[in-house]
Amino acid sequence: MPLQKPKFSLMLFALMGSLTVGFVALPLPKVAPATPYPVVVVLGAAQYAGKPSPAFRRRLDHALELYRAGSIEKILVTGGRRPADPFTEGEVGIRYLQANGVPKTALLAETQSRTTIENLQNARTYLPPGTPITLVTDEAHAPRALALAQALGLQANANPSPLSRRPDWRYLFREKLALTAYTLLGVRG
């Protein structure tokens, strides 16, 4: 009998190793770009000293492209601020879009949220109940953001912006891990 324990431990270790390698090797699911609803919600990303980070700028540029295509009536940019930061992501995003020709009347800024779920919960308060929304976020974040929106009861689709040419593997891993956790544990809004 004592010989069975090491064999069982070795098998369990091999199984866990195989699952881990499989998890890391599998790509994130893709969200195909949907036809946008008249309201776009741009999920916040970092801003630095009042300027959008490269990731945030890609999201804002994508929303701008959708707006210029003609079917978008409102763009709601979400995102709060870090402690002691004078700028919010929502305000920075609105200023960027205005500077690129989007009229102030077509823009809304949510400025309190710090997480994706807060982005979505707070966005609801800016819109009439039942308003369908199109999420604009990057390709890696879109599957999780869309799953969260649907779990919160939002009528949502997504039209993702591209990732950088060389996305940070830690970011991709975090998104994959978070999506897996939400899938297994569920989301409560």
Secondary structure, 3 states (H helix, E strand, C coil): CCCHHHHHHHHHHHHHHHHHHHHHHCCCCCCCCCCCCCEEEECCCCEECCEECHHHHHHHHHHHHHHHCCCCCEEEEECCCCCCCCCCHHHHHHHHHHHCCCCHHHEEEECCCCCHHHHHHHHHHCCCCCCCEEEECECCCHHHHHHHHHHCCCCEEECCECCCCCCCHHHHHHHHHHHHHHHHHCCCC
